[in-house]
Amino acid sequence: MSDIGHLWWQHGVVYQIYPRSFQDTTGNGIGDLRGVTGRLSYLADVLGVDAIWLSPFFRSPMADFGYDVADYVDVDPIFGTLDDFDALVVEAHRLGLKVVIDWVPNHSSDRHDWFLESSSSRDNPKRDWYIWRPPGADGALPNNWVSLFGGPAWTFHEPTGEYYLHSFLSQQPDLNWRNPEVVDAMHDTVRFWMDRGVDGFRLDVIHMILKDPQLRDNPPSTSQPGWFAVEYDAFEHVHDKAHPDIHEQFRRLRSLVDDHDPSVERMLVGEIEPLPWAEWVEFYGAEGDGLHLPFNFRLIESSWDAGSIKGVVDELEAALPSFAWPNYVLGNHDQTRLASRVGDQQARAAAMLLLTLRGTPTLYYGDEIGMHQADIPPDRQQDPFGRRVPGEGRDGCRTPMQWDATPGAGFSTADASALWLPLAEDFAKRNVATQLDDPGSLLSLYRNLLRLRRAEPALNRGSYRPLDGPDGVFLFERLHETTELTVALNLGSVPVSVDLTGTVLANTNGDHRGKELDGTTELLPGEGFVVRVR
Ligand code: GLC
């Protein structure tokens, strides 16, 4: 595709908002949609991103903070109303921002009407909308599948005498995507939001929607990445996710969003657990007729050193079919905060990495000011995963956005003790207001890089070429027509000299924009440059 890179979801930058934690307008200590709308000008004009992705705001009992949906086509009263959502979309579009929403197809809430019907009797017409199995001999579980949040993936339902499947919490029963009525009903929910003007969908654990039709046992594993509960990592997950039939569902979803209103360019980005590259690229579809983007979490998984990071980028570039567009992400609502994972110094290099690679960057709220993973006292813990599996809590990366140094950090007028999660300790020093006025702040660096990325086709759509750099430095070029830019990032822990020639377009430490470099340049740990060679 010669024009690859020209679509908004290719050259644009996506910003993830966790609505509970962005801006509270009611004083109840929980963020809401009106709050998001009020902050859109910060995102569009101050920061300079192109799209927002909103984590779930649908009706939900909040067992998994909205990833347990009780009504796919309504806003939870905690977050506001459908009118508030419509107003958000209008304002976002007025500011030139695209709106991507979360879609949670693998499971609903156990309070969804569909599940209430399905569980009401064995012969209810919606019985087969979920995955029910009778107990084995002596009440045995239907198979050895385990929930990602720990414990068996099956819960026995006394009134109807069968088990139902839940890949996550028991309050999140898995929908049966082999039932065409479920597929139709879920497609209707996509249409509903397209009609309300959304520009794309982030598809929650989309690789899980189709399992082995025979529900065979998973074999034990010898080595697993360790992202989930210990019991989950004890198995090879060959049967409880990513059945090959899934690709047909992706093709159907793709046509649904492509054909709905061909004048609107919409995007599907799927949450896919890290897989070997050859399997991962299949999610784009054999002909580019699958997902627009399967999320690429490899930079989160990778150890933070130049060799490993370069390895991820080069492997991805080599694995991608010509029609497929890359993407990168360094943080989200399930992962340890970037600045805590790599350290404050390297967070500057991380900003430059994310915004200079070839591919769509997704930026997690608060990472632009270097928010840290917060320590959550045991009595304030919220995340059900962390409450079930100590040490796995995700609350620390979901704390309220730090806007300013006022007692509620500009997030809320509620008392600190009434915020749904406590503020990170350093909020009075680390916030948008203090960083905005400081040209040396991380926020200023993000703003400069976002502007540069938008202005330079070499960065937002040009090709990528790795260069040989000294140990510790990731060195690469971005090329577009006659433009050639060099990016140099010291991802190590000691200063390194690099040969750099050209005009500085951006740099991480201080402001050397416009300066001519002519040869040896010393890069401190976490320091980086973008240089125009020609
Ligand atoms: C995804 C979400 C995570 C949620 C899970 C279950 O992994 O990112 O937050 O808990 O799905 O829906």
Boltz pocket constraint, residues with backbone or C-beta under 6 A from the ligand:
constraints:
  - pocket:
      binder: B
      contacts: [[A, 64], [A, 67], [A, 68], [A, 104], [A, 168], [A, 204], [A, 205], [A, 271], [A, 333], [A, 334]]
      max_distance: 6.0
